[in-house]
Amino acid sequence: MAMVVSVSDLPLSARIGINPDEVGRQQTLIVSVDLTLADHARGATLAESVDYRRIVAEAEMLATGHIGMIEVFARALAERCLALGPVREAIVSVKKPQALPFGLAAVRVTLCAAD
């Protein structure tokens, strides 16, 4: 059995981008996080799980500084989420709705506690 703690479709205003027209301005990111808990974690208490609010706080904190690419944002958030509790695997998806005139730019990063 695997227990997964999730935050889905979190809208963030972030300073992100490498193109000249992106630098110095806020853009919307849509962030989703799935954290697979370690086998011993039963989720009966916060010590055996991850508080959703901490996931949101880490994402919001990352969004305050400038990050060039959504790939970097996703990996940094996954690394932070692995440290939030008994987490075996972190999957972070980041969508950048304003990056393309048609379609949706997105990235998904998967990190395991052993990585």
C-alpha positions as a LaTeX table, in Angstrom:
\begin{tabular}{lrrr}
\hline
Residue & $x$ (\AA) & $y$ (\AA) & $z$ (\AA) \\
\hline
Met1 & 0.00 & 0.00 & 0.00 \\
Ala2 & 1.22 & 3.48 & $-0.82$ \\
Met3 & $-0.13$ & 6.64 & 0.78 \\
Val4 & 0.11 & 9.83 & $-1.29$ \\
Val5 & $-0.34$ & 13.35 & 0.06 \\
Ser6 & $-1.29$ & 15.80 & $-2.69$ \\
Val7 & $-1.74$ & 19.47 & $-3.38$ \\
Ser8 & $-3.29$ & 20.06 & $-6.79$ \\
Asp9 & $-3.56$ & 23.05 & $-9.12$ \\
Leu10 & $-2.08$ & 25.62 & $-6.74$ \\
Pro11 & $-1.91$ & 28.98 & $-8.54$ \\
Leu12 & 1.20 & 31.02 & $-7.73$ \\
Ser13 & 2.42 & 34.37 & $-8.89$ \\
Ala14 & 6.13 & 33.93 & $-9.53$ \\
Arg15 & 9.07 & 35.85 & $-10.91$ \\
Ile16 & 10.10 & 33.27 & $-13.47$ \\
Gly17 & 11.54 & 33.28 & $-16.95$ \\
Ile18 & 14.73 & 33.74 & $-18.95$ \\
Asn19 & 13.40 & 35.75 & $-21.89$ \\
Pro20 & 13.91 & 39.51 & $-21.75$ \\
Asp21 & 10.15 & 40.14 & $-21.69$ \\
Glu22 & 9.78 & 37.81 & $-18.66$ \\
Val23 & 12.55 & 39.09 & $-16.41$ \\
Gly24 & 11.30 & 41.37 & $-13.66$ \\
Arg25 & 7.61 & 40.54 & $-14.00$ \\
Gln26 & 5.24 & 38.17 & $-12.28$ \\
Gln27 & 3.75 & 35.21 & $-14.12$ \\
Thr28 & 1.25 & 32.60 & $-13.07$ \\
Leu29 & 2.39 & 29.06 & $-12.34$ \\
Ile30 & 0.05 & 26.17 & $-11.63$ \\
Val31 & 1.75 & 23.73 & $-9.26$ \\
Ser32 & 0.74 & 20.20 & $-8.25$ \\
Val33 & 2.62 & 18.01 & $-5.79$ \\
Asp34 & 2.25 & 14.30 & $-5.00$ \\
Leu35 & 4.27 & 13.00 & $-2.07$ \\
Thr36 & 4.42 & 9.24 & $-1.57$ \\
Leu37 & 4.98 & 8.56 & 2.10 \\
Ala38 & 7.55 & 6.09 & 3.36 \\
Asp39 & 6.31 & 2.55 & 3.99 \\
His40 & 6.37 & 3.00 & 7.79 \\
Ala41 & 4.24 & 6.19 & 7.67 \\
Arg42 & 0.62 & 5.50 & 8.53 \\
Gly43 & $-0.65$ & 9.07 & 8.26 \\
Ala44 & $-2.44$ & 8.92 & 11.62 \\
Thr45 & $-0.62$ & 12.05 & 12.87 \\
Leu46 & 1.27 & 14.90 & 11.22 \\
Ala47 & 4.49 & 13.24 & 12.38 \\
Glu48 & 3.52 & 10.28 & 10.16 \\
Ser49 & 2.45 & 12.44 & 7.24 \\
Val50 & 3.05 & 15.86 & 5.66 \\
Asp51 & 1.00 & 18.96 & 6.43 \\
Tyr52 & $-0.50$ & 20.30 & 3.17 \\
Arg53 & 0.13 & 23.83 & 4.40 \\
Arg54 & 3.87 & 23.17 & 4.53 \\
Ile55 & 3.85 & 22.09 & 0.88 \\
Val56 & 2.04 & 25.31 & $-0.06$ \\
Ala57 & 4.42 & 27.40 & 2.08 \\
Glu58 & 7.48 & 25.90 & 0.36 \\
Ala59 & 6.01 & 26.60 & $-3.09$ \\
Glu60 & 5.10 & 30.17 & $-2.12$ \\
Met61 & 8.58 & 30.77 & $-0.70$ \\
Leu62 & 10.22 & 29.58 & $-3.93$ \\
Ala63 & 7.97 & 31.87 & $-5.95$ \\
Thr64 & 9.28 & 34.99 & $-4.17$ \\
Gly65 & 12.75 & 34.84 & $-5.72$ \\
His66 & 13.59 & 34.91 & $-9.41$ \\
Ile67 & 14.02 & 31.49 & $-11.00$ \\
Gly68 & 14.89 & 31.19 & $-14.67$ \\
Met69 & 13.05 & 28.04 & $-15.68$ \\
Ile70 & 10.10 & 25.97 & $-14.49$ \\
Glu71 & 12.37 & 22.91 & $-14.55$ \\
Val72 & 14.52 & 24.49 & $-11.84$ \\
Phe73 & 11.45 & 25.53 & $-9.84$ \\
Ala74 & 10.00 & 22.00 & $-9.98$ \\
Arg75 & 13.24 & 20.32 & $-8.92$ \\
Ala76 & 13.82 & 22.77 & $-6.06$ \\
Leu77 & 10.29 & 22.25 & $-4.78$ \\
Ala78 & 10.65 & 18.46 & $-5.02$ \\
Glu79 & 13.90 & 18.63 & $-3.02$ \\
Arg80 & 12.23 & 20.76 & $-0.35$ \\
Cys81 & 9.25 & 18.40 & $-0.18$ \\
Leu82 & 11.47 & 15.38 & 0.41 \\
Ala83 & 12.62 & 17.09 & 3.62 \\
Leu84 & 9.10 & 17.74 & 4.95 \\
Gly85 & 8.60 & 14.40 & 6.65 \\
Pro86 & 8.52 & 10.68 & 5.94 \\
Val87 & 8.49 & 11.15 & 2.16 \\
Arg88 & 9.76 & 8.40 & $-0.15$ \\
Glu89 & 9.03 & 10.12 & $-3.47$ \\
Ala90 & 8.09 & 13.62 & $-4.60$ \\
Ile91 & 6.43 & 14.32 & $-7.94$ \\
Val92 & 6.08 & 18.00 & $-8.80$ \\
Ser93 & 4.29 & 19.34 & $-11.86$ \\
Val94 & 4.57 & 22.98 & $-12.88$ \\
Lys95 & 2.53 & 24.57 & $-15.64$ \\
Lys96 & 3.23 & 28.01 & $-17.08$ \\
Pro97 & 0.03 & 29.12 & $-18.84$ \\
Gln98 & 1.43 & 32.33 & $-20.35$ \\
Ala99 & 4.54 & 30.79 & $-21.90$ \\
Leu100 & 2.96 & 29.79 & $-25.21$ \\
Pro101 & 0.34 & 31.52 & $-27.35$ \\
Phe102 & $-1.27$ & 28.11 & $-27.97$ \\
Gly103 & $-0.88$ & 25.12 & $-25.68$ \\
Leu104 & 0.48 & 24.86 & $-22.17$ \\
Ala105 & 4.14 & 24.68 & $-21.19$ \\
Ala106 & 4.70 & 22.21 & $-18.37$ \\
Val107 & 7.29 & 20.08 & $-16.63$ \\
Arg108 & 7.10 & 17.17 & $-14.20$ \\
Val109 & 9.96 & 16.16 & $-11.90$ \\
Thr110 & 10.16 & 12.96 & $-9.87$ \\
Leu111 & 12.70 & 12.65 & $-7.06$ \\
Cys112 & 13.16 & 9.78 & $-4.65$ \\
Ala113 & 14.56 & 10.12 & $-1.14$ \\
Ala114 & 17.64 & 8.15 & $-2.20$ \\
Asp115 & 18.42 & 10.50 & $-5.16$ \\
\hline
\end{tabular}
